[in-house]
Amino acid sequence: MSYVLGRPEKRAAQFSSPPLPSNRDMPPSAGDAEYGKAEWSLQKIAMWSSVDLIASLGSELPVDVFTGTGKSKQQLPTPSYLLDPAGDGYGLEDWIDQFLRSELLRGNAIGTIAEFSTRGGSAYPTQIPLYHPDEAYGWRDTEGQKHWRVNGREVDPATIWHRRAYPCPGRLMGMSPVEYHAVTIGLGLKAERFGSQWFTDGAHPSALLTNEEIDMKESVARRAKDKFLAAVRGNREPVVFGKGWKYEQIQVNPNESQFLETNKYTEAQCARIYGPGVAEVLGYETGNSLTYATLEGRAQHLLVFAANKWLRRADRALTSMLPRGQYARLNRSALLQSTTLERFRVHEIALRNRIKVVNEVREDEDLPPVEWGNEPAAAGPAPAADPDDIAAKVKELM
């Protein structure tokens, strides 16, 4: 594989490029076409919350670099270039956030290889600015060769870095979850728009002003209405009616229009796009009775059933920027935050079973090492510590 040196082209108007061919076999219906666009979908709160939850989790986790496995596994210093993969000064967390949002919304993360290295006998990119996913489109010709077009201009495929989240046989591009769920997302957005019009534009009259003793001709009705509105607008004084007038507010139950129930349904469905557990963690009604005994249990559920597959994709993306034999891992331990007491119980078990030494535990707790902290605990299991003793130790360290 060949690489091209140099900086990426300037992309000042990256959102102004014309729409690229759809990656779907069937385009969305004309009424739902706008809802198949990623930016439109984010108007749905559940879509924004779900994407932001996973992307924010991944971008805020620390990144560790390792070599070897098992007994030969060794942690290495993180290369300086990996702290800013795009080379734009915004840092690693910004790059991971862009990467995850691109895959979550469009099923593809696409960048240009701006710099590479050949250290260690292998060639690997060291700087990858990411394109807006709508700027780049790739396909295979009849002979299976890759072709890429960026902003309408065909470019050398060797300069493109591409990762896809939803691969489809016979297609170079990954599938877009927003396009494939445009009907559900569009239904939710339409329900919200209807609800807004219901309360602001007057989907129904707000009140009735009636008189049973006067022949209510159109001119009389209009004059009475104008006088009544003039009296109540900007006036906190009581309104005085003449003989026979009656004012009655109309209280129409919004549930009768079904838009509130529809909105609840589509919120949960949109969250489910990104895996079981997302809707429950975000608090949407899903019809089940899933509960969590601890905050750590909720985080574990989110990690196992939804977030972990996206974090692994970020792991592989960062690993592609390392020499052969090295690999990057987002530190999931930072996600599974537990209470102080639970954390110190885990430390006690790790020390007692000689899984860790004291200085490793102190490093986890952001404490300085001690001279005697590199020696493992005495051989043989020690008696279990009393929870009250552990709590006392925790208070001493806090």
C-alpha positions as CSV (number, residue, x, y, z in Angstrom):
1,M,0.0,0.0,0.0
2,S,1.3,3.4,-0.9
3,Y,1.0,6.6,1.0
4,V,1.1,10.2,-0.1
5,L,3.0,12.8,1.9
6,G,1.7,16.3,2.5
7,R,-1.0,18.2,4.3
8,P,-4.7,17.7,3.4
9,E,-6.5,20.1,1.1
10,K,-8.2,23.1,2.7
11,R,-11.9,22.4,3.5
12,A,-13.3,25.8,4.4
13,A,-16.8,25.1,3.1
14,Q,-17.2,21.5,4.1
15,F,-20.9,21.6,4.7
16,S,-21.7,23.2,1.3
17,S,-20.8,20.3,-0.9
18,P,-23.7,18.9,-3.1
19,P,-25.4,15.7,-1.8
20,L,-23.7,12.5,-2.8
21,P,-25.3,9.3,-4.1
22,S,-27.4,7.5,-1.5
23,N,-25.9,4.2,-0.2
24,R,-29.4,2.7,0.1
25,D,-31.0,0.2,-2.3
26,M,-34.3,2.1,-1.9
27,P,-34.4,5.8,-1.3
28,P,-36.7,7.2,1.4
29,S,-40.1,8.3,0.3
30,A,-40.5,11.9,-0.9
31,G,-42.2,12.9,2.3
32,D,-39.4,11.5,4.5
33,A,-36.4,12.3,2.4
34,E,-35.3,15.2,4.7
35,Y,-35.5,12.9,7.7
36,G,-32.9,10.6,6.2
37,K,-30.2,13.3,6.7
38,A,-28.0,13.0,9.7
39,E,-28.3,16.7,10.8
40,W,-32.1,16.6,10.5
41,S,-32.2,13.5,12.7
42,L,-30.4,15.3,15.6
43,Q,-33.4,17.5,16.1
44,K,-34.9,14.4,17.7
45,I,-33.8,14.6,21.3
46,A,-33.4,10.9,21.6
47,M,-31.1,10.8,18.6
48,W,-29.0,13.6,20.0
49,S,-28.8,12.1,23.4
50,S,-28.0,8.6,22.2
51,V,-25.2,9.7,19.9
52,D,-23.8,12.2,22.4
53,L,-23.9,9.5,25.2
54,I,-21.7,7.1,23.2
55,A,-19.5,9.6,21.5
56,S,-18.8,11.5,24.8
57,L,-18.1,8.4,26.7
58,G,-15.6,7.2,24.1
59,S,-13.9,10.6,23.7
60,E,-13.4,11.1,27.5
61,L,-11.9,7.7,28.3
62,P,-8.1,7.6,28.7
63,V,-6.1,5.8,26.0
64,D,-3.4,3.2,26.8
65,V,-0.9,1.7,24.4
66,F,0.3,-1.9,24.8
67,T,2.5,-4.5,23.2
68,G,2.3,-8.3,23.7
69,T,-0.3,-10.4,25.4
70,G,-0.6,-12.5,28.5
71,K,2.7,-12.6,30.5
72,S,4.5,-10.6,27.8
73,K,2.0,-7.8,27.8
74,Q,3.6,-4.4,28.5
75,Q,2.3,-0.9,28.6
76,L,4.1,1.7,26.4
77,P,4.1,5.5,26.5
78,T,1.5,7.0,24.2
79,P,3.2,8.4,21.1
80,S,3.0,12.2,21.0
81,Y,1.3,12.2,17.5
82,L,-1.5,10.0,18.8
83,L,-2.4,12.8,21.3
84,D,-3.6,14.9,18.2
85,P,-4.4,12.5,15.4
86,A,-5.8,15.2,13.1
87,G,-2.8,17.5,13.7
88,D,-5.2,20.5,14.0
89,G,-4.5,21.2,17.7
90,Y,-7.8,20.0,19.0
91,G,-6.5,16.8,20.5
92,L,-7.2,13.1,20.8
93,E,-10.6,13.5,22.5
94,D,-11.9,15.7,19.7
95,W,-10.8,13.3,17.0
96,I,-12.4,10.3,18.8
97,D,-15.6,12.3,19.2
98,Q,-15.6,13.1,15.4
99,F,-14.9,9.5,14.5
100,L,-17.7,8.0,16.7
101,R,-20.3,10.6,15.6
102,S,-19.5,9.9,11.9
103,E,-20.0,6.2,12.4
104,L,-23.0,6.5,14.6
105,L,-24.9,8.8,12.2
106,R,-23.6,7.7,8.8
107,G,-22.0,4.4,9.3
108,N,-18.7,5.7,7.9
109,A,-15.6,7.6,9.1
110,I,-13.5,8.9,6.3
111,G,-10.2,10.8,6.5
112,T,-7.1,11.7,4.4
113,I,-3.7,10.3,5.3
114,A,-1.7,13.5,5.8
115,E,1.5,12.0,7.3
116,F,2.8,8.5,7.8
117,S,5.8,6.7,9.3
118,T,7.8,3.6,8.4
119,R,9.4,2.9,11.8
120,G,9.5,-0.6,13.0
121,G,9.5,-2.1,9.5
122,S,5.8,-1.2,8.8
123,A,4.1,1.8,7.2
124,Y,1.3,3.4,9.2
125,P,-0.5,6.8,9.2
126,T,0.4,9.2,11.9
127,Q,-1.9,12.1,11.0
128,I,-5.5,11.6,9.8
129,P,-7.8,14.7,9.5
130,L,-11.4,13.5,9.1
131,Y,-13.7,14.6,6.3
132,H,-17.3,15.4,6.9
133,P,-18.8,12.1,5.9
134,D,-21.0,13.7,3.2
135,E,-17.9,15.1,1.5
136,A,-16.5,11.7,0.5
137,Y,-18.0,8.8,-1.3
138,G,-16.4,5.5,-2.3
139,W,-17.4,2.6,-4.6
140,R,-15.9,-0.4,-6.4
141,D,-15.9,-0.7,-10.2
142,T,-16.8,-3.9,-12.1
143,E,-13.2,-5.2,-11.6
144,G,-13.4,-4.6,-7.8
145,Q,-11.1,-1.6,-7.8
146,K,-11.8,1.1,-5.2
147,H,-12.7,4.7,-6.3
148,W,-13.1,7.7,-4.1
149,R,-14.6,11.1,-4.8
150,V,-14.1,14.0,-2.4
151,N,-16.2,17.2,-2.9
152,G,-17.0,15.9,-6.4
153,R,-13.4,15.3,-7.4
154,E,-11.9,11.8,-7.7
155,V,-8.8,11.2,-5.6
156,D,-6.2,8.6,-5.2
157,P,-7.7,5.7,-3.1
158,A,-4.3,5.4,-1.4
159,T,-4.8,8.7,0.3
160,I,-8.1,7.7,1.9
161,W,-8.5,6.3,5.4
162,H,-11.9,4.6,5.8
163,R,-13.6,2.7,8.6
164,R,-17.2,1.5,8.3
165,A,-19.6,0.5,11.1
166,Y,-22.4,-1.3,9.2
167,P,-20.7,-3.2,6.3
168,C,-22.9,-4.5,3.5
169,P,-21.8,-7.2,1.1
170,G,-20.9,-5.8,-2.3
171,R,-20.7,-2.2,-1.0
172,L,-17.6,-0.2,-0.1
173,M,-19.5,2.2,2.1
174,G,-21.2,1.3,5.4
175,M,-24.9,1.6,5.8
176,S,-26.3,4.7,7.4
177,P,-28.6,4.0,10.4
178,V,-30.3,7.4,10.0
179,E,-31.2,6.6,6.4
180,Y,-32.5,3.1,7.2
181,H,-34.6,4.5,10.1
182,A,-35.8,7.7,8.4
183,V,-39.4,6.7,8.8
184,T,-39.2,6.2,12.5
185,I,-37.2,9.4,13.1
186,G,-39.4,11.3,10.7
187,L,-42.5,10.2,12.5
188,G,-41.1,11.5,15.8
189,L,-40.1,14.8,14.3
190,K,-43.5,15.2,12.7
191,A,-45.2,14.5,16.0
192,E,-43.1,17.1,17.8
193,R,-43.9,19.7,15.0
194,F,-47.6,18.9,15.3
195,G,-47.3,19.4,19.1
196,S,-45.6,22.7,18.7
197,Q,-48.3,23.9,16.3
198,W,-51.0,22.6,18.6
199,F,-50.0,24.9,21.4
200,T,-48.6,27.9,19.4
201,D,-50.5,28.1,16.1
202,G,-53.9,27.2,17.5
203,A,-54.8,23.8,16.3
204,H,-58.1,24.4,18.1
205,P,-59.9,27.6,19.4
206,S,-58.8,28.5,22.9
207,A,-62.2,29.6,24.2
208,L,-65.9,30.4,23.4
209,L,-67.6,33.8,24.0
210,T,-71.3,33.3,23.6
211,N,-74.5,35.2,24.1
212,E,-77.9,33.5,24.2
213,E,-80.0,36.7,24.2
214,I,-78.6,38.7,21.2
215,D,-78.9,37.9,17.6
216,M,-75.3,37.3,16.9
217,K,-74.7,38.6,13.4
218,E,-71.2,38.5,11.9
219,S,-70.6,42.2,12.5
220,V,-71.8,42.0,16.1
221,A,-69.7,38.9,16.8
222,R,-66.6,40.5,15.3
223,R,-67.1,43.7,17.3
224,A,-67.7,41.8,20.5
225,K,-64.6,39.7,19.9
226,D,-62.4,42.7,19.2
227,K,-63.6,44.5,22.4
228,F,-63.0,41.5,24.5
229,L,-59.5,40.9,23.2
230,A,-58.7,44.6,23.7
231,A,-59.8,44.4,27.3
232,V,-57.8,41.2,28.2
233,R,-54.6,41.8,26.4
234,G,-52.0,43.5,28.6
235,N,-54.7,44.3,31.2
236,R,-54.8,42.6,34.6
237,E,-58.1,44.2,35.6
238,P,-61.3,42.1,35.5
239,V,-63.5,42.0,32.4
240,V,-67.1,43.2,32.9
241,F,-69.7,41.4,30.8
242,G,-73.2,42.7,29.9
243,K,-76.4,40.8,30.0
244,G,-76.3,37.3,28.5
245,W,-72.6,36.9,27.8
246,K,-70.7,33.7,28.8
247,Y,-67.0,33.0,28.4
248,E,-65.8,29.4,28.4
249,Q,-62.3,28.1,27.9
250,I,-61.9,25.0,25.7
251,Q,-59.8,22.3,27.4
252,V,-59.0,19.7,24.8
253,N,-56.9,16.7,26.0
254,P,-53.7,16.7,23.8
255,N,-53.6,12.9,24.3
256,E,-56.6,12.6,22.0
257,S,-54.4,13.7,19.1
258,Q,-52.0,10.9,19.9
259,F,-48.9,13.0,19.4
260,L,-47.7,12.7,23.0
261,E,-47.9,8.9,22.9
262,T,-46.3,8.8,19.5
263,N,-43.5,11.0,20.7
264,K,-42.8,8.6,23.7
265,Y,-42.8,5.7,21.3
266,T,-40.4,7.2,18.8
267,E,-38.1,8.5,21.5
268,A,-37.5,4.9,22.8
269,Q,-37.3,3.5,19.2
270,C,-34.6,6.1,18.2
271,A,-32.6,5.2,21.3
272,R,-32.8,1.5,20.5
273,I,-31.1,2.1,17.1
274,Y,-27.8,2.2,19.0
275,G,-28.3,-1.0,21.1
276,P,-30.2,-2.4,24.0
277,G,-29.6,-0.5,27.2
278,V,-29.4,3.0,25.7
279,A,-33.1,3.8,26.0
280,E,-33.1,2.5,29.6
281,V,-30.0,4.4,30.6
282,L,-31.5,7.6,29.1
283,G,-34.7,7.0,31.0
284,Y,-37.1,6.5,28.1
285,E,-40.2,4.3,28.7
286,T,-39.5,0.9,27.1
287,G,-42.2,-1.3,28.7
288,N,-39.9,-3.4,30.7
289,S,-39.1,-3.4,34.4
290,L,-35.3,-3.3,34.3
291,T,-33.8,-1.7,37.4
292,Y,-30.3,-1.2,38.7
293,A,-29.1,-1.8,42.2
294,T,-26.1,0.5,41.8
295,L,-24.8,3.2,39.4
296,E,-22.0,0.8,38.4
297,G,-24.7,-1.8,37.4
298,R,-26.2,0.8,35.0
299,A,-22.8,1.6,33.5
300,Q,-22.0,-2.1,33.1
301,H,-25.3,-2.6,31.3
302,L,-24.6,0.3,28.9
303,L,-21.0,-0.9,28.3
304,V,-21.8,-4.6,27.6
305,F,-24.9,-4.1,25.5
306,A,-24.3,-0.9,23.6
307,A,-21.2,1.2,24.1
308,N,-18.5,-1.5,24.0
309,K,-18.9,-2.3,20.3
310,W,-18.3,1.4,19.5
311,L,-15.4,1.7,21.8
312,R,-13.8,-1.3,20.1
313,R,-14.1,0.4,16.8
314,A,-12.3,3.4,18.3
315,D,-9.6,1.0,19.6
316,R,-9.0,-0.4,16.1
317,A,-9.0,3.0,14.5
318,L,-6.2,4.2,16.9
319,T,-4.4,0.9,16.6
320,S,-4.1,1.5,12.8
321,M,-1.9,4.5,13.7
322,L,0.6,2.4,15.6
323,P,3.5,0.3,14.5
324,R,2.8,-3.4,13.9
325,G,2.7,-5.3,17.2
326,Q,1.4,-2.3,19.2
327,Y,-2.3,-1.7,20.0
328,A,-4.4,1.0,21.7
329,R,-7.2,0.5,24.2
330,L,-9.7,2.9,25.7
331,N,-9.6,2.4,29.4
332,R,-13.1,1.0,30.3
333,S,-12.3,1.1,34.0
334,A,-12.8,4.9,34.0
335,L,-16.4,4.2,32.8
336,L,-17.2,1.7,35.5
337,Q,-16.9,4.2,38.3
338,S,-18.0,2.8,41.7
339,T,-18.4,4.2,45.1
340,T,-15.2,4.8,47.2
341,L,-16.0,1.9,49.5
342,E,-16.7,-0.6,46.6
343,R,-13.5,0.5,44.9
344,F,-11.3,0.0,47.9
345,R,-12.9,-3.5,48.5
346,V,-11.7,-4.3,44.9
347,H,-8.2,-3.0,45.7
348,E,-8.1,-5.1,48.9
349,I,-9.0,-8.3,46.9
350,A,-6.4,-7.5,44.2
351,L,-3.7,-7.0,46.9
352,R,-4.6,-10.1,48.9
353,N,-4.6,-12.3,45.8
354,R,-1.3,-10.8,44.5
355,I,-2.9,-9.4,41.4
356,K,-1.6,-5.9,42.1
357,V,1.0,-4.4,44.3
358,V,0.5,-1.4,46.6
359,N,2.0,1.2,44.2
360,E,-0.3,0.1,41.4
361,V,-3.3,0.6,43.6
362,R,-1.9,4.0,44.7
363,E,-1.5,5.0,41.1
364,D,-5.1,4.1,40.4
365,E,-6.1,6.4,43.2
366,D,-3.8,9.2,42.0
367,L,-1.5,8.8,45.1
368,P,2.3,9.0,45.0
369,P,4.2,5.7,45.2
370,V,5.9,4.5,48.4
371,E,9.3,2.8,48.7
372,W,7.9,-0.5,50.0
373,G,5.0,-0.5,47.5
374,N,6.5,-2.6,44.7
375,E,6.6,-5.9,46.7
376,P,3.6,-8.3,46.4
377,A,1.6,-9.2,49.4
378,A,2.8,-12.1,51.6
379,A,2.1,-15.6,50.1
380,G,-1.2,-17.2,51.1
381,P,-4.6,-15.7,51.4
382,A,-5.1,-13.2,54.2
383,P,-8.3,-13.2,56.2
384,A,-11.0,-11.1,54.7
385,A,-11.0,-7.5,55.9
386,D,-13.9,-6.2,58.0
387,P,-16.0,-3.7,56.0
388,D,-15.9,-1.3,58.9
389,D,-12.1,-1.4,58.9
390,I,-12.1,-0.7,55.1
391,A,-14.4,2.2,55.6
392,A,-12.1,3.6,58.3
393,K,-9.1,3.3,56.0
394,V,-11.1,5.1,53.3
395,K,-11.8,8.0,55.6
396,E,-8.1,8.3,56.5
397,L,-7.2,8.6,52.8
398,M,-10.0,11.1,52.0
